[in-house]
Amino acid sequence: MKILTAVPLLLVSIVIYNFLAFGLLAFGHGDSVNPAADALAHVVFSVKMVSGEFWNVTVSDLILVFSLLFLFIEIVRATNIRTVAVTNNALSMFVFVLALIEFLIVKGFSTSTFFLITVMALIDTIAGFIIGMISARRDIGLDPTGIRGV
């Protein structure tokens, strides 16, 4: 069960996007210039607002909302300095590099949605390392004159 706590949650967003992008290409929806972008623009549901206008929620919106929730959980998890948190930080770096490579070179991934997921993976990686260092510094008890112990 510990291994599951080490897996970065943003990987779920990337896997969902991969299923969407590669699924569209595999099942013959590749006749568009970017079938993933077309699928992301699909309206899932609409909400009538008080103003009388409709708020159209797209597939892209839903993926980004879940990705932001995952990012929040990842940042909260980064405050833990156990060994599993160090593993999570290393895996977060791997997830970011994977997302960056897909964004740059894989057909169907050059969308704003996937770019924002990639940025979230970068933020997760940087936040994990920074928060981990700050937490470890507090636990060790560093001060400007050296280590004073706890």
N, C-alpha and C positions, 0 to 999 in steps of 0.2 A: 504493500500500500504506500510505502514511503516513496517509491519511484513515481507514483502518480502525482505526488505533491511537488516533485521536482520538474515535472513537465510544464513548460510555459503555456498558459491558457491561450495566448494569442495564436498558438499553433492551430487551435481549433478554427479560428477565423481563416487562416491561410488554407487549411485543408478544405473547408467549405468552399472557398473561392476556387481552389483547384478542381474540386468536383464540378462546380459550375462551369468553369472555363473549358476544362478538358472534356467534360460531358457533352457540351454543346458542339465541340469540334468532332467528337467521336460519333455523335448521332446525326451528323449531316446538317447541322445548323451553321456550318462554316462558310456559307455563301456570302455573308455580310462581311464588310471590312473588319469589324470587330464584334463578333457575335456575343462576347461576354459583356461588352458595353451595352448592347441592345437588351440583353437579359437583365442587366442591373437596373435599367431604366423602367422595367415593367412595374406598373403600379399594383401593389398587393392589396391595399385597401385605401379608402378615402374617409376622412372625418370632416363633417360639416362644422365649421367654426361659427362662433357667435356673430362674426362679421358677415356671415352669409357665404364666404368663400369656402372652398374645399382644400384641405391639406391632403395631398396625395403622398402616401408612404410607399416608397419603392423598395425593391429588393436591396439595392445599395444602401438605403437608409437603415434597413434592419440589420444588415451585416455590420455597418459602422456602429450602430447602437450596441450590439453585442460585443464588438471589439473594444469599445470604450469601457464597457462593464468589465471585460476581461483585463484591460489595462489597469483599472482601479484595483481589482483584486490582486494583480501582480505587484503593484506598488505597495499595497498593504502587506503582502507576503514578503516583500523585500526587507521589511523591518526586522525579520528574524535572522539571526546569524548562525543558525545551526548548519551542519554540513549539507543538509538538503537545500538550503538557501544558496549555498555556493554552487552546488550542482545546477540549481535553477538559473542562476546568473550565467553560467557557462552555456547552458542550453538556450537561454534567451539570446545570447550572442549568435549562436548557430542559427536560430530561427530568423534573426534579423538578416544575416548574410544570405540565407536561403531566399527570403522575401526579396531582398535587393537584387539578387541574381535573376529571379523570376521576373521582377519588374523590368529589368533592363533587357533581357534577351528572349523571353518566352512570349510567343504570340498569344494575345488575349489578356495579358497582364498589364498592359500599358494604359490603365484607367486611373482616374482620380481616386476611385474607391480603393484599389489595391495600393496606390501610392500612400494613401492615408493609413492603411493597415501597416505598411512598411515603416512609416514614420512612428506609428505606435510601438512597433517592435523595437525601433531604435530608442525611443523614450524609455521603454521597459528595460532595455539593456543598460542604458546610462543610469537610470534611476536605481536599478538594482545594485550596481557597483557603488554609486555615491552613498546611497542609504546604508548599504552594507559596511562601507568604510566608516561612516559616521557612527553607526551602532557599535562596531568593533572598537572604535576609538574610545567611546564612552565606557564600554565594558572593561577595557584594559586600563583606562585611567591615564591617558596621555595628557601632559601639560607642557608648556613651552620649555621647561627646564629638563624634561626627560620623563621616564616612566616612573610613576609614584606608586603603582599597584592599586589594588582595590580593597 
